[in-house]
Amino acid sequence: MEGTHQKKAVFHKRERLPCIAPLLTTVEETPQMVSTQVRGQFPEWLSGYLLRIGPGKFEFGKDEYSHWFDGMALLHQFRMEKGTVTYRSKFLQSDTYKANSAHDRIVISEFGTLALPDPCKNVFERFMSKFELPAITDNTNVNYVQYKGDYYVSTETNFMNKVDIKTLEKTEKVDWSKFIAVNGATAHPHYDPDGTAYNMGNSYGPHGSCYNVIQIPPEKVDLGDTVHGAQVICSIASAERMKPSYYHSFGMTRNYIIFIEQPLKMNLWKIVTSRIRGKAFSDGISWEPQYNTRFHVVDKHTGQLLPGMYYTKPFVTFHQINAFEDQGCVVIDLCCQDDGRSLEVYQLQNLRKAGEGLDQVYNSVGRSFPRRFVLPLHVSLNDPEGENLSPLSYSSASAVKHADGKIWCSYENLHPEELEEEGGVEFPQINYGQFSGKKYRFFYGCGFRHLVGDSLIKVDVVNKTLTIWREDGFYPSEPVFVPAPGTREEDGGVILSVVITPDQNENNFLLVLDAKNFEELGRAEVPVRMPYGFHGTFVAT
């Protein structure tokens, strides 16, 4: 098996990739609503806002950000009503954005960029400033999330910014650590049907690092509520005290939270001393494949960590697809990479390369593929060793008990071979409202034959087939599924994706596809430049 994988990796090398630097450069905001030119049709029933976020400003004065994830948050809003579409965008007025603007330089460090001392200070003051604890950025540029009916933009620090989705104005800055003992939370919470939200957050203390399952109640007690009432329902100790795993998302079924502890490690000592050492925070994150990946399963209702020790080969996941329960097992589907060094690749100098240099960067990146793991929940001492404990006839994923009591999990690929030619898949989305935490059949994502998404893909995880939308020279973003009113069909609805191009002579556009057959229904052309973004959500009106 290993040998064939090696051959495939070589076989799918790409050459003469087009330069995408314009997709990763600073743009102007468009605060006043602009009309779009609709070609084809947007369904009349499609009424609401597509909200998206990502980096949109990469320098202040002479200072430039080093990493794609560091750019200042730009909020995008597409308003759809009776077949018409309008667009606007605004830079998030975070404290970080305001401070950088006021000083005309980068004064607050980001993930991959260290803020340098004030050049106006004397040598002694600059030296001493290295020993101050760095200010934590509130440049929340990763995702829109919802708590108690309000929308926030979030990253992975302890800050979120509440946003008025009609005006795109920031209304409040919220600090998780004022409510619960965590140093941040992911930008990918999960929601129960009643609106109860769950998230994961780290805490670092004298007793080491913990991964904490956070529960946020669905209703406000008071009008001014933000994440009031949030509580930690379970703390999971990190395998290594000073080197917890980095994680970007987690899985959830009706009854369980699934946390993946992976060998992408955060060296807390390196992160705390980054300023003294003259390094960015990202320098403290390393891929350590000598460790295996572990799954932790927590009962949402009792907060109990299940005793099962589920391990698998080292991999990295940024986005889970879905998870559900069946026949006494948790089934979890993830986008997985076998090489965890991809964070380094997203330095802006790499992404903005052209010619052979760009090809080399692309060919050095691990690809992401959808995989299914099965975790049997009720493993007893009497269960036989060396046998597959998964009862699921429809999945080739296995879970085998070893002599030391650990359960070794081997995955099932959820895709046909042709996905390898598409460069793998990321930014997975499902029909979340009806199928999150349930047995499902379809997910949607971006194909990566470039360093950013260059196709949209619908994956049928039952039949393992793909449907693809692509237009040369255009780069679609995360596909967002919107269900059609009155349908119970899993793929009854549309896919929305913002599609952008580095070609100054072509327009960027919002694409709407029929989720069933992946055929284009329409596009709304936008007369302004846009950078490639991260995540978003649809809010019906």
C-alpha positions, 0 to 999 in steps of 0.5 A: 500500500505505502508504495502505491501511495508514494507513486500517486503522490509523484504522479499528481505533481502540478506544473506551470501553475498560474500566479494567484498573488492578486487573490492575497493582496490588500483590497479597498473595503466597499462599505456602501452597498453595490448592485451586482449584474445577475446572469442566469437566475437566483431562486426567488425563495433565496432570501437572506445574507451570505456572510463571509470573512477572511484577511483583506489587508496585509500591511500598515505603513512599511510593515508587512504581514508574513503569513496569510492568516495574519491579514486584517479581517474583512467582512463580506455581505451578499444580500439576496432578495427576489432574485437580486443580489447586492454586495458590501464589505467592511474592515472589522474595526477591531482594537488591533486594526485601530491601533495599527492604523493609528501608528501606521505600523504593525503594533500587535503580533499575529500568528505568523508575524512578530510586531517589532518594538516602537522605533521611537523608543530608546534602545533600553526601552526597546530591549525591555519591551521584549520581556512584556507579555505580548498583547493578544490580537482581536483580529478575528478573521476566521469564521462567523459563529452564532451564540444565543441568536447573535453573530460573532466573528471569531478566530482561536484567541480568547476574543470574539467580536459581535457584529451587526450582520445588516450593517457589518459594524462591530458592536462589542468585543467579548473575552471568553476568559471573563466567563470561563477558565479558557485561553480561547476557543475554536472558530468552529462551534457545533449546535444542537437543534435547540440552539445549545452551542458547544466548543473546545478551548485550551487552558494552561495552568500550573498543572499543565494543559487541558482541552476543555469542552464548553457548553453555551446555553441557547437563550439569553437571561438578559438582553446584554448577554453574550456567552453568559452561562457558558460552562466547561463540562469536561477537561481532558488533560494534554498527553504532554504538559507543555506541548498540547496539540493544536486543533481547529475543529472537533466532531459532535453527534447527538450524544457525544463530543469527539476531540482529536488530539493530533501530533501538531504540537504547540510548544508553550515555552517557545510561544511564551518566549517568542518575543524574547527570541524574536520569533512569531507564535507560529515558530512554536508549532511543530509537526511531530509524527513520532506521536500517534493521533488519539480520539477522545469521546465525551458524553455531552449530557454527563460531561464524562470522558469515555474510558476507550483509548482510541489511537490511529496513525499520525495525521492532521485534520483542520475540518471535520465533515460530520459525525454520527452514532450507529450500532453502539459506535461513533462514526467520524468523518474528517478531512485528513492530511498525512503531513502536518507541515502545511501551516508553514507553506501559507507564508505570503511570500510562498503564496505570491510566488510565480513560475517554478517557485510556485510549483515547488511550493504547491508540490511540497504541500500534503493533500487533504482527503476525506476519511472515516473512522469508527470508534466502538463505544462499549469495549469491555475487558472480555472483548477479543484482542486482534479482532475488528470490533466495528459491527458496521457492514457498510464501512471498511474502517476497523477498530482493533483492540491491542494487548495494552487495551488501546483500540487501534483505528484504521480508516476508510477512504470516503472518495474515489481515486479521481479525487487525487487528481483534484488535489484532495478536498477541504472546507467541507460543508453539509446540510447542517440543519437537517443532517449534523450528527446524523447518518448522511450521504453528501458533503461539499468542498473545494478541490485543491489543484492550486494553493487555494480552492480551484473547484467545487466538489460534491462527494457522495460518501455512500457511493463514493462518487464526485460531481465537480464544478470548475471554471479555468482561471477562477477560484471558488471559496467554501461552498455553503449549502442552503436548503430549499423551503419545504424539502426533506431531501438531503441535497434539496437546495442550492450551493453558494460560493464566492468565486474570484479571479486574479485576472483584472479583466474579469469580474468576481462573482457569487455563484449559485449551483443546484445542489442536486446536479451541481449545475449553475443556476446563476451568478452575480458579478461584483464590480470590485476586487476581493481577496480569497477568504476563509469561512462564512454562513448563510442567514435567512431573512 
